Amino acid sequence: MGLFIDRSTFTDEEYVQAGVRLRENLEALRMLLDRPRFGVGPPSLGAELEMCIVDRDAQALPVNREVLEASNNPQLQFELDRFNLEYNLAPVAAAGKPFGAMQAELEAMLTSLNGVAADFGGHMIAVGILPTLRLKQLQNGAMTDLPRYRALANGIKRIRGENFRIRIDGDEPVDEVVAHLAMEGANTSFQLHLRIDPDDFADTYNAAQLVTPLALAVAGNSPFLLGHSLWHETRIALFKQAVDTRGATSHEWRRAARVPFGHGWVRRGAFELFAESCLLYPILLPICGDEKPLDVVRDGGIPELFELRLQQGTIWNWNRPVYDAADGGHVRIEFRALPAGPTPVDMTANAAFICGLTVGIRERVDTLLPAHPFRYAVYNFYRAAQYGLQAELLWPDLDSTSPRVVTATELCRQLLPVADAGLSALNVDQDERHNLLGIIEARLDSETTPAVWQRRVVEEQGGGDRWKALAAMVERYMENSNSGRPVAEW
């Protein structure tokens, strides 16, 4: 969706042509992945941070255009709603101290951006869902006025044909009907990218799917939506429903959700996931580039695959395959389940944990999967989002009848050495990995995730005005975030 889009309406003929080009892209990718040594190189990491802008009363402040233009930072870009911005971190080699480099870049960026936002009465906050958001702040006028967002909204409306129903259970269930896409902008994430060799893709991706519920349970930071106390990671349910192209009253059979956890374990490699994106999902943005990708591949070149990348940008897998033509072409996994916030060190600890677990368990994932049908992984993902560290998860057991039931807290603690081994395999500095995994261990010891802290502070204020309690909590959240101390020490 970061690709340039300059209009928002399209003809039926353009949709047909885009479908043809998309399948040409897919064939070009198949040929490219069959090329010896394609995408082989040292592992590297990248990340994106989505943020909210708030005013002095901790309310959403719709000034992203003003802040972005004043910042003059090429790594900053618009996000869906006018109170959102996204920052793209510089890629770093996985070896050495990659997470320390990310943390330093995030800290410098937030300091600089807060200085810019202050000129417009604002402050940046990294949080999964801004707790003070009200429904009136998520109406159609909240959406950033750019052709790509209008095109996305029109594309979803064209397929769905009806309003969105946001229905989420929890302590205080939400049930709202909205007519626009702006509700999705309530979600903000910290998205980690891991570049890997194509030959390692299947095992790495399957390992990522297996361990993502654990990282989600320990990182949860979205317990409130529209004043209601819901899931530890309400963002997971909200995102799925806020861009769902499957209308409830449609007579068509039920298609796959555009925000899926997945459709099964990967059998051979990255190609099958890209094929799913092309073959299972209607096109939202029928825009075609000038490239002839099949000719480029036949001539030994690296194609841009514009249409494929655009299609991928409209399907939001929680772990998403990414093709990039940069650096001779490569594939990577984008971990999308981690929430934004609360501090740079918390976010890099989350990233280190999920990355270390993925690589650490990759070597034996083939032996674990027969004892863990994919539906168990899906179950774990949504239970972790609902209940955080208290979630009872299913885990493969090779010594008895599988699965065994274990709390997220216990399982995370048991697998900390696996995460350390995975980071070591990536040649991450010993002190760095011990420091970051120590932050995760401190959360387990204190039973304090960001979501738990948010709820605790609101509960301490008693049963008075919920909105005042949420605003006061957000102010404390920002003060603690600015201190740089990890959430377990708040």
Summary of the structure (lengths in Angstrom):
residues: 490
radius of gyration: 21.6
end to end distance: 36.3
largest distance: 69.0
contacts: 1732
relative contact order: 0.15
helix: 50%
strand: 16%
